[in-house]
Amino acid sequence: MRHFTMSSAARRPSRLFRNFSAKIASVPMILTALVVFVGGTLWTVLYSFTNSRLLPRLNFVGLDQYERLWATPRWLVSIENLAIYGILSLIFSLVIGFVLAALLDQKIRFEDTLRTIFLYPFALSFVVTGVVWQWLLNPDFGVQAVVRSLGWESFAFDPLYNSSIVIYGVLIAALWQGTGFVMCLMLAGLRGIDEDIWKAARVDGIPAWRTYLFIVLPMMRPVLVTTLVIIAAGIVKVYDLVVAQTSGGPGIASEVPAKYVYDYMFFAQNLGQGFAASTMMLLSVAIVIVPWAYLEFGRRR
């Protein structure tokens, strides 16, 4: 027993200094995360309880900023838009991305070319994508004008100029840009499935759709969860696509939380209100990240 205790004590320093250079190299990033991210987050939450205007000041007003936030029609519209945009973006991104990945996984010809074509929009910035789709959806020289020039004079397709459906015009542009990336993630997951599983399913006479639904998708759970988190994070912080396409219009019909925060902090010069809205966005991100962290790390422990 004594020999075992002494050997265990002797191994502790070696474990401490294992990969020591890597641990030293990670110190700057750890300090940056603590100071910039954690410190900035706590600073934002703290000042959300103040009545800061042009400059931050520690004049606490309790929950007044949050009460004013949830009583503002513009914020409520932005939350409604985010809910519509987020739910549809999650569903269509996952479905379209998986279908495209399943088609490319069939070892078709020109797979590399098709994969490049589908992924290319993701290389563009959201501003470029927004401007391109603003032109495409313009009723004077976009899709509507082209179809009408072919003889369908009654055809109408102007989502960016219709306040009731403008958020769907933003969704179209977002799907065009992001679906290719989701496809690549799904394709990587499909390529990780053992070929013997497909052979066994074919021998048992299981239809392809049932193989995907009940066998392949459960095996791709880590890829699906990671993809879900990436899409959700992009949904919460959507800003530049909306600004490039509609600037939040018509009126406030396409307003989103990130734009609300930016406008109140830099144009309305109401830092307290902007901090309160930022805190609510942080809470929505935490609602997404915490379950993901539990699924990925909690069960393993």
Secondary structure, DSSP 8 states (H G I E B T S, - for coil): -HHHHHHHHHHHHHHHTTTHHHHHHHHHHHHHIIIIIIHHHHHHHHHTTB---SS----B-TTHHHHHHHT-HHHHHHHHHHHHHHHHHHHHHHHHHHHHHHHHTT--TTHHHHHHHHHGGGGS-HHHHHHHHHHHT-TTTSHHHHHHHTT-TT----GGG-TTTHHHHHHHHHHHHHHHHHHHHHHHHHHTS-HHHHHHHHHTT--HHHHIIIIIHHHTHHHHHHHHHHHHHHHHT--HHHHHHTTT-STTTT--HHHHHHHHHHTS--HHHHHHHHHHHHHHHHHHHHHHHIIIIITT-
